[in-house]
């Protein structure tokens, strides 16, 4: 009964048209499209008109911002001219001495010609006591010396330089009111130096009227400058623009960009206004605005609205005509097709329409019948495939889970359920965690999908589970989720731990007799002069050399076992000079290179950036590479250590002229317990190494955020590259160095 109700809900929309029997099929087809077309026409006209207006509005906004940048750039250029002119006056021979002596005539004789040549509007020269010894104004294309006293206390930029007393101080700049000229000026002040002391200040000024006229030509926009009270003190408009509030002034002055203001009506024209801080460098002196007319936007909006209204009206009429013509061709076997589709929707895939015809409805019915037949075949095949997959998943010993795109986990076999239940019981013995190793990143932080790691090993209590994951994607690349395979590796991990413990124990036990053998052989060699023959001494040398090799191997094995047992490197990183570290290692290995008749070259450039590293661990990694080159390079060959910086990284190349490494071995060279000596004999004919040195080197370098590279050609030698991130000078200076 419930299934019938659900079926009626699904197919009810197909039965509803019968309620409107008063309408013909033609009306039922045409009317919805007519209404939809009218809606689209109205909305389209509005949207297109709005887009046109928005485009024009955006263009106007961009022009305003560009005009603002032009004003800022123009002020910066004017400031450079001020500084150049002021320094030209300050560096005039004899001016500093005249200022020190208070000689007004000499100051005027030296300063006025410079003001005339440079075309300065205002030049003020102040001595070290704050007295104006020269005041020049440009009037009617001539420069006059103003004799009346000048109150220099209003020239705060000059007073700041005098108070600072620094003859090499940076220029000061700002806006101020010139009481003699009764206009606002932009001033720049530069100190005058005499024998390491400040002798005075040179102030160069340009009126805002001149600057705003220049800014208008430069930006092609009208310009307004506001004072600290928000008053529009200067502008290129004939009619004075409206003021702004002090609060808005402070907000704009301390803003980082430009603020689009309101639309204004000035001189019976509409303007769009943008405001920003008037600044040079980091000094903010005032607020300015740039204005452009926007009448054309209103007119363009009206024109586009009328045009697109006509276009969409015509399109609506065409839709009505086309819909009327099409409705003539859709009249007959619709109900039969609907009935068949209802049956298929209810799961009766053996139903067919039985409609034959050459028109569109007939082709649709034929296609529907073919589709239903194929759907029936594929449904049966899919059911068989799903059954086989479930049987396979139930029979495998690993747990299989599926994480969908919403992050929900679904178990796909009973093994997964059992394994998850066992892990849940193990929570009483300890929390779930993932042991870290030196070469892996910490994955405890927030990530979008932590299962996208190819392989993870998890521990909970006494159980160890290894998780393998892979993305599930369709043929066209659509992501459906992630499949996760859980494998209980507790036994394997325990065996690995027993093996590591055994290696550590055996290594410790071997170290004691080897130490005795090494000591006695060295003692015999030290006291064998005239007692032993050369052949006997050669035997002792061989014993000592091979004992040293065994001790080195055992020490390496102990360090490696300790690192593996701890599960992490435990780095103690400080700024380290790789140049010094390489030089120390080179000095340590040079005797052994000479003894083997190898050419040993070391290239460490000066001023190399430091790296953030654990010096002890990094030394271990580099010595492994040097030892590897020494072992596999025959007598007469060469070993080269080259250190250089590249793209904010420090790179160490260890190059040898040994036998090289085959491409097959290069793929496994950094694996644990894999050694090239398994394939290529070392230089003296003996297969050396435990196969852990390159694995350790790679783990240490990657733990430092670096990479290890290999370039090798059989018969031509090998180059191992260590690439580490370089520290900036600031980072190096903040921390202790090694």
Secondary structure, 3 states (H helix, E strand, C coil): CHHHHHHHHHHHHHHHHHHHCCCCHHHHHHHHHHHHHHHHHHHHHHHHHHHHHHHHHHHHHHHHHHHHHHHHHHHHHHHHHHHHHHHHHHCCCCHHHHHHHCCHHHHHHHHHHHHHHHCCCEEEEEECCCCEEEEEEEECCEEEECCCCCCHHHCHHHHHHHHHCCCCCCCEEEEEEECCCCEEEEEEEEEEEECCEEEEEEEEEEEHHHHHHHHHHHHCCEEEEECCCCCEEEECCCCCCCCCCHHHHHHHHCCCCCEEEEEEEECCEEEEEEEEEEEECCEEEEEEEEEEECHHHHHHHHHHHHHHHHHHHHHHHHHHHHHHHHHCCCCCCHHHHHHHHHHHHCCCCCCCCCCCCCCHHHHHHHHHHHHHHHHHHHHHHHHHHHHHHHHHHHHCCCEEEEEECCCCEEECCHHHHHHHHHHHHHCCCCCEECCCCCCCCCCCCCCCCHHHCCEEEEEECCEEEEEEEEEEECCCCCEEEEEEEEEECHHHHHHHHHHHHHHHHHHHHHHHHHHHHHHHHHHHHHCCCCCCCHHHHHHHHHHHHHHHHHHHHHHHHHHHHHHHHHCCCCCCCEEECHHHHHHHHHHHHHHHHHHCCCEEEEEECCCCCCEEECHHHHHHHHHHHHHHHHHCCCCCCEEEEEEEEECCEEEEEEEECCCCCCHHHHCCCCCCCCCHHHCCCCCCCCCCCCCCHHHHHHHHHHHCCCEEEEEEECCCEEEEEEEEEECCHHHHHHCCEC
